[in-house]
Amino acid sequence: MLWFRQVIPRRSQIIRKCSSYVQGQSPQKGIREYFYFIDHEGRLYLDDARMKNFTSCFKDKKFLHFFFTRVKFNDITRYAETFPYLSPCGRERNFIRCDDLPIVYTHVLDDGKTLSCNHIGELLTVPFQPDKIFMSPASGRVYHPADEKYGAIGLIRSKLAIELSRNFDFLDGEAHPPTHFTWNGEKHLLNRQWVTTAITQKPL
């Protein structure tokens, strides 16, 4: 917990107001609350940052690993409608809202068998399951399974999704989701059934 505090120097002095919270507020003795935002590219920001771009996002990979490995659904009711996820750290509550989902796959590692999450490189990865790539017919965004504590589904960021989409086959026609995905020379019949059990905050 001490290391977590050191990553953001003088964080106790971050007192920026938003409509419903104050960064670093203490609703009860010994509790501090902070508020974050994750964009559809998987970048993490303080929620009330005026500019959300590469210069203002968090980049330290050890901090990002610490933060994202603790992400879960907001189960304490405070701010649950606006901030559906939480990354607890001892007596600190780090509330999270997202453009889509908290876990965003940003890179395929060189072995072609592993996906990296949220710009953390090899510090946070999952096995790539090419038969479970899912393209949403509503948004066109592409998804992949994730750990159940995140809702069992993660978003593939736009740049990577465009690269992967070149390997889709649409045997039902392009008005329908893809049916097959070719990876490392092997054509996979896409399994879309897993998506029906995934927990998300909005329909896919």
Buried (B, 14 or more C-beta within 10 A) or exposed (E): EEEBBEBBEEBEEEEBEEEEBBBBBEEEEEEBBBBBBBBBBBBBBBBBEEEBEEEEBBEEBEBBBBBBBBBBBBEEEEBBEBBBBBBBBEEBBBBBBBBBBBBBBBBBEEEEBBBBBBBBBEBBBBEBBBBBBBBBEEEEBBBBBBBEEBBBBBBBBBEBBEEBBEBBBEEEEEEEBBBBBEBEEEEBEBEBEBBEEBEBBEEB
